Amino acid sequence: MDPKHSTEIFKLLENQQEILMEAYRSLSLELHTLQVEEEMLMRKFYEFMSAKGLIKKGKKENDLYTEDSSPSEAQ
């Protein structure tokens, strides 16, 4: 391979690496933001469910509904 082409390819690969690292950082930050938002929403949902008396302490999630009712009916 011609050294001129090797240099061009190397520069292109370096540029692609920078672009990929920037995309990785951006996606990583977005993922973290969404995870924090999910945790916040789950806490608010738990507070809401507790306030409505739909959550009993010491019960597993599966025990929230009786055998003859579905989750949509428990609203």
SEKOLKOL-47900 format. One record per residue: x, y, z of N, C-alpha, C in turn. Coordinates in steps of 0.2 Angstrom, whole numbers. Layout:
BEGIN
     n.x     n.y     n.z    ca.x    ca.y    ca.z     c.x     c.y     c.z
       X       Y       Z       X       Y       Z       X       Y       Z
...
END
This chain:
BEGIN
     n.x     n.y     n.z    ca.x    ca.y    ca.z     c.x     c.y     c.z
       4      -6       0       0       0       0       4       6       0
       2      11      -4       6      17      -4       6      21       2
      11      24       5      11      28      11       6      33      11
       5      36       5       1      42       5      -6      40       7
      -8      34       4     -15      31       6     -15      29      13
     -10      26      16     -10      24      23     -11      30      27
      -8      36      26      -9      42      30     -16      44      30
     -19      44      24     -26      46      23     -31      42      27
     -30      35      26     -34      30      30     -33      31      37
     -27      32      39     -26      34      47     -30      40      49
     -30      45      45     -33      51      47     -41      50      47
     -43      46      42     -50      45      42     -52      41      48
     -48      36      50     -50      31      56     -50      35      62
     -45      40      63     -45      44      69     -51      48      69
     -53      51      64     -59      55      63     -65      51      65
     -66      45      63     -71      41      64     -71      39      72
     -65      38      74     -65      36      82     -67      42      86
     -65      48      84     -68      54      88     -75      54      87
     -78      53      81     -85      54      81     -89      48      85
     -86      42      84     -89      37      88     -89      38      96
     -83      41      98     -83      42     105     -87      48     107
     -88      53     103     -93      58     105    -100      55     105
    -102      51     100    -109      47     100    -109      43     107
    -104      40     108    -104      35     114    -106      40     121
    -102      45     121    -103      49     127    -110      52     127
    -112      54     122    -119      57     121    -124      52     123
    -124      46     120    -129      41     122    -128      38     129
    -122      38     132    -121      36     139    -124      42     143
    -123      48     142    -127      53     146    -134      53     145
    -137      52     139    -144      51     138    -147      45     142
    -143      39     142    -145      33     146    -145      35     153
    -140      38     156    -140      40     163    -146      45     165
    -147      49     161    -153      54     162    -159      50     162
    -160      46     158    -167      42     157    -167      37     163
    -161      34     166    -162      30     172    -164      34     178
    -161      40     178    -163      44     184    -170      46     184
    -172      48     178    -179      50     177    -184      44     179
    -182      38     176    -186      32     178    -186      31     186
    -181      31     189    -181      31     196    -185      36     200
    -185      42     197    -189      47     200    -196      46     199
    -198      43     193    -205      42     192    -208      36     196
    -203      31     196    -205      25     200    -206      27     208
    -202      31     210    -203      34     217    -210      37     218
    -211      42     213    -218      46     213    -224      41     212
    -223      36     208    -228      31     207    -229      27     214
    -224      25     217    -225      21     223    -228      26     229
    -226      32     229    -229      37     234    -237      37     232
    -238      38     226    -245      38     224    -249      32     226
    -246      26     224    -250      20     226    -250      19     233
    -245      21     237    -246      21     244    -251      26     247
    -252      32     244    -257      36     246    -264      34     245
    -265      30     240    -271      27     238    -273      21     242
    -268      19     246    -268      12     250    -268       6     245
    -265       7     240    -265       1     235    -259      -4     236
    -254      -1     241    -248      -5     242    -248      -7     249
    -247     -13     251    -247     -15     258    -240     -17     259
    -237     -14     265    -230     -16     267    -229     -23     268
    -224     -26     266    -222     -33     267    -225     -38     262
    -229     -35     257    -232     -39     252    -227     -39     246
    -227     -45     242    -224     -45     236    -228     -41     230
    -225     -39     225    -228     -36     220    -234     -40     217
    -233     -47     217    -238     -51     214    -244     -52     218
    -243     -50     225    -249     -51     229    -253     -45     230
    -252     -40     225    -256     -34     225    -263     -35     223
    -264     -40     219    -270     -41     216    -273     -47     218
    -279     -48     219    -283     -54     221    -283     -59     215
    -284     -65     216    -284     -70     211    -289     -68     206
    -295     -65     207    -300     -64     202    -300     -57     199
    -295     -53     201    -295     -47     198    -288     -46     194
    -289     -42     188    -283     -41     184    -280     -34     186
    -274     -33     184    -270     -26     186    -275     -21     183
    -278     -21     178    -282     -16     175    -288     -14     179
    -291     -19     182    -297     -19     186    -295     -16     193
    -289     -16     195    -286     -14     202    -286      -6     202
    -286      -3     196    -286       5     196    -292       7     200
END
